[in-house]
């Protein structure tokens, strides 16, 4: 094989990048929330009418996941409601268009990611609205920190200060090594990733990282801990659910299970903040997609076609 093939150049460049990032990461300043953060965020999640009657923390969030924005409309949180419902409607529209065509999986995956992310953020918002009405009564007091706003979760994947934490740099370095060095090629020659690949990997990795962390570490994990009060049991159960959501193929299930364990543990270590795990998840997925396109198939398995919407 040509020692200067695209695959080898990619691996060499990645190695140099990691060698540069490692010492530079020590200079990054991890994000520290301001002291008045609670005063800023509590009104964001509280119902605008200040009615703090304890809300149901299961059904409204789950309904908001299925119908993005539904609980926000009920609570009078109009701006978030419009954004979540608009995102969900866009994803549903694109899914409908995908069904009418012979387009491949990438179109449907892109559309589903939009819908899932809108639903995940709506669920997360609804859950934390419920918590603002239940914490005064002594429930969920283990969640000591005030949660990130959905807008902060949208910014988390590009908050590179997280690279200043070994808990971020270690799993991403491990992922890069596995995806680009350990996993063997299945084609005679690797092919460069194109703009379609980069757009899909970046956009879907971004949305998946935010949506899945909002659902699994922002909702499922604290709900399970609320009912079990057992850290190990909570981590095990949430990781199984996370793995099941990624399919029953053994390699996918095992990888997702251990990723779920680490993300759950890190979320608890970070006092239930999910910003760092959102950053890790996003870039983990982006690297996984790009490695797949460059190392494992002569051509990308999925192709993003021109989006054409007809009415």
C-alpha atoms as one frame of an Amber mdcrd trajectory, in Angstrom:
protein
   0.000   0.000   0.000   1.216   3.471  -0.822   2.820   4.836   2.400   1.630
   8.306   1.401  -1.996   7.307   0.851  -4.756   9.552   2.119  -5.381   7.239
   5.061  -1.743   7.402   6.198  -1.585  11.183   5.796  -4.787  11.480   7.833
  -3.365   9.333  10.630  -0.089  11.259  10.658  -1.929  14.577  10.801  -4.182
  13.330  13.592  -1.167  12.158  15.600   0.494  15.561  15.275  -2.757  17.287
  16.242  -3.065  15.209  19.419   0.559  15.909  20.322  -0.133  19.642  19.985
  -3.474  19.586  21.817  -2.187  17.633  24.782   0.158  20.328  26.215  -2.091
  23.178  25.040  -5.062  21.674  26.841  -3.352  22.386  30.169  -3.584  26.106
  29.352  -7.332  26.071  28.769  -9.475  27.476  31.540 -12.438  25.223  32.394
 -15.758  27.016  32.437 -16.771  28.235  35.886 -20.394  29.308  36.331 -20.906
  32.794  37.791 -22.021  33.116  41.374 -25.382  34.573  40.343 -26.073  31.699
  37.969 -29.020  30.411  39.966 -30.659  33.836  39.976 -30.230  33.943  36.193
 -31.443  30.448  35.347 -34.213  29.723  37.802 -36.600  32.217  36.144 -35.690
  30.627  32.797 -37.173  27.285  33.833 -39.877  28.501  36.184 -43.403  28.869
  34.740 -43.942  32.530  33.802 -47.103  32.722  35.922 -45.052  31.822  39.033
 -47.449  28.983  39.809 -45.102  26.586  41.618 -47.637  23.827  42.168 -45.555
  20.610  41.869 -45.528  19.441  38.252 -45.426  15.859  37.002 -41.790  15.199
  36.040 -42.470  12.190  33.791 -45.497  12.552  31.524 -45.111  16.194  30.372
 -41.403  15.724  29.499 -42.115  12.489  27.633 -44.979  14.151  25.760 -42.632
  17.025  24.929 -40.194  14.551  23.431 -42.882  13.065  21.200 -44.416  16.458
  20.353 -41.613  19.020  20.731 -42.695  22.165  22.557 -45.974  20.767  23.873
 -45.303  21.327  27.598 -43.738  24.719  26.938 -46.975  25.856  25.258 -48.940
  24.631  28.281 -46.630  26.441  30.727 -46.675  29.680  28.761 -42.988  29.531
  27.811 -43.737  30.877  24.349 -40.303  31.491  22.835 -38.862  28.045  23.696
 -42.169  26.451  22.663 -41.993  28.053  19.220 -38.366  27.012  18.732 -38.900
  23.388  19.772 -42.110  23.015  17.785 -40.520  24.664  14.753 -37.529  22.310
  14.907 -39.772  19.304  15.312 -41.967  20.413  12.413 -38.918  20.874  10.164
 -37.621  17.416  11.025 -41.044  15.865  10.433 -41.370  17.643   7.094 -37.996
  16.379   5.924 -38.867  12.864   7.087 -42.054  13.033   5.054 -40.101  14.102
   2.000 -37.615  11.281   2.508 -40.412   8.717   2.485 -41.667  10.022  -0.854
 -38.337   9.465  -2.574 -35.797   6.730  -3.119 -33.170   8.679  -1.183 -30.754
   6.734   0.966 -30.402   6.643   4.724 -28.459   9.839   5.162 -31.418  12.063
   4.328 -33.644  10.274   6.826 -30.923  10.285   9.492 -30.429  14.025   9.055
 -34.190  14.692   9.299 -34.591  12.396  12.299 -31.682  14.104  14.072 -33.435
  17.470  13.766 -36.671  16.051  15.199 -34.870  14.111  17.947 -32.822  17.132
  19.029 -35.883  19.402  19.175 -37.730  16.764  21.194 -34.744  16.104  23.446
 -34.304  19.775  24.319 -38.039  20.165  24.889 -38.014  17.135  27.211 -34.992
  18.525  29.073 -36.645  21.930  29.448 -39.926  20.404  30.638 -38.131  18.189
  33.162 -36.242  21.089  34.705 -39.376  23.200  34.813 -40.932  20.410  36.881
 -37.874  20.360  39.149 -38.197  24.063  39.963 -41.601  23.210  41.444 -40.451
  20.069  43.276 -37.056  20.983  44.733 -38.605  23.311  47.352 -40.425  20.228
  48.651 -37.178  18.279  49.036 -37.209  16.225  45.826 -34.187  15.935  43.501
 -32.034  17.833  45.968 -29.087  15.630  44.941 -28.901  17.768  41.778 -27.038
  20.540  43.482 -26.081  22.607  40.469 -28.418  24.727  38.422 -28.694  23.027
  35.007 -27.485  24.421  31.702 -30.010  26.297  29.624 -30.834  24.612  26.296
 -28.957  27.429  24.568 -25.867  26.525  26.589 -26.217  22.903  25.489 -26.299
  24.140  21.883 -23.013  25.960  22.554 -21.369  23.108  24.485 -19.934  21.249
  21.441 -17.869  24.312  20.504 -16.786  25.177  24.059 -13.180  24.050  23.635
 -12.299  24.960  27.215 -13.440  21.412  28.015 -10.181  20.235  26.414  -8.508
  21.551  29.549  -9.977  18.608  31.482  -8.394  15.169  31.406 -11.920  13.732
  31.619 -12.538  15.155  28.132  -9.157  14.718  26.510  -8.660  11.105  27.577
 -11.833   9.597  26.007 -11.469  11.660  22.833  -7.827  10.604  22.448  -8.870
   7.003  22.995 -11.648   7.347  20.417  -9.268   8.872  17.873  -6.804   6.031
  18.379  -9.474   3.358  17.986 -11.270   4.914  15.033  -8.220   5.885  12.990
  -5.500   3.428  14.055  -6.879   0.229  15.567  -9.956  -0.429  13.433  -8.781
  -2.046  10.198  -9.646  -0.831   6.727 -12.131  -2.941   4.801 -11.285  -1.518
   1.398  -8.211  -1.912  -0.734  -7.523   1.807  -0.530  -8.971   4.522   1.629
 -10.696   7.434  -0.082 -10.786  11.044   1.043 -13.890  12.246   2.791 -15.798
  14.801   0.727 -17.947  17.789   1.642 -21.030  15.579   1.885 -19.244  13.467
   4.485 -18.038  16.492   6.429 -21.477  18.115   6.450 -23.210  14.946   7.548
 -20.631  14.067  10.207 -20.615  17.591  11.602 -24.337  18.283  11.564 -25.595
  14.891  12.698 -22.773  14.475  15.229 -23.644  17.888  16.651 -27.369  17.194
  16.885 -26.953  13.652  18.168 -24.533  14.715  20.888 -26.918  17.383  22.163
 -30.157  15.422  21.784 -28.956  12.143  23.285 -27.257  13.799  26.248 -30.353
  15.910  26.969 -32.449  12.735  27.015 -30.177  10.178  28.666 -27.948  12.162
  31.024 -30.235  15.175  31.402 -33.423  13.199  32.097 -33.120   9.399  32.314
 -30.101   9.408  34.654 -31.521  11.720  37.364 -34.970  10.092  37.184 -33.461
   6.647  37.758 -31.359   7.946  40.641 -34.443   9.576  42.135 -36.174   6.179
  42.248 -33.194   3.957  43.163 -30.888   6.203  45.265 -28.133   3.834  44.110
 -25.333   5.244  41.975 -24.132   1.922  40.531 -27.618   0.663  39.751 -28.483
   3.976  38.141 -25.366   3.895  35.958 -26.011   0.289  34.929 -29.683   0.768
  34.070 -29.174   4.045  32.211 -26.275   2.559  30.222 -28.376  -0.443  29.204
 -31.159   1.860  28.018 -28.619   3.983  26.134 -27.120   0.885  24.508 -30.540
  -0.476  23.526 -31.231   2.835  21.826 -28.239   2.164  19.559 -29.401  -1.246
  18.374 -28.694  -4.854  19.211 -25.614  -5.307  17.034 -22.997  -6.505  19.518
 -20.270  -3.994  18.645 -22.673  -1.039  18.771 -24.339  -2.247  21.970 -21.061
  -2.806  23.836 -19.554   0.517  22.726 -22.697   2.450  23.652 -22.945   0.666
  27.004 -19.438   1.617  28.109 -19.832   5.119  26.701 -23.041   5.406  28.731
 -21.243   4.259  31.876 -18.518   6.847  31.443 -20.904   9.661  30.534 -23.178
   8.839  33.467 -20.269   8.731  35.888 -18.883  12.029  34.562 -22.298  13.683
  34.784 -22.547  12.739  38.446 -18.955  13.861  39.070 -19.859  17.215  37.496
 -22.767  17.644  39.903 -25.294  16.645  37.201 -24.048  19.176  34.661 -24.122
  17.699  31.125 -22.121  20.304  29.200 -18.862  18.327  29.228 -20.433  15.019
  28.195 -22.254  16.841  25.378 -18.897  18.096  24.076 -17.372  14.606  24.300
 -20.367  12.902  22.685 -20.468  15.329  19.770 -16.810  15.011  18.839 -16.814
  11.256  19.469 -19.592  10.894  16.878 -17.928  13.228  14.394 -14.704  11.225
  14.541 -16.611   7.954  14.248 -18.408   9.130  11.108 -15.275  10.514   9.453
 -13.236   7.410  10.248 -15.986   5.303   8.741 -15.921   7.291   5.514 -12.142
   7.363   5.133 -11.041   3.981   6.463 -13.821   1.463   6.155 -15.532   2.029
   2.816 -14.313   3.038  -0.566 -17.248   5.424  -0.679 -19.311   6.805   2.165
 -22.142   4.502   3.127 -24.488   7.479   3.326 -24.803  10.373   0.916 -26.547
  13.669   1.529 -28.610  14.609  -1.527 -29.805  18.060  -2.418 -32.748  18.869
  -0.179 -35.808  19.504  -2.337 -39.112  20.137  -0.605 -42.317  19.953  -2.603
 -45.779  20.925  -1.418
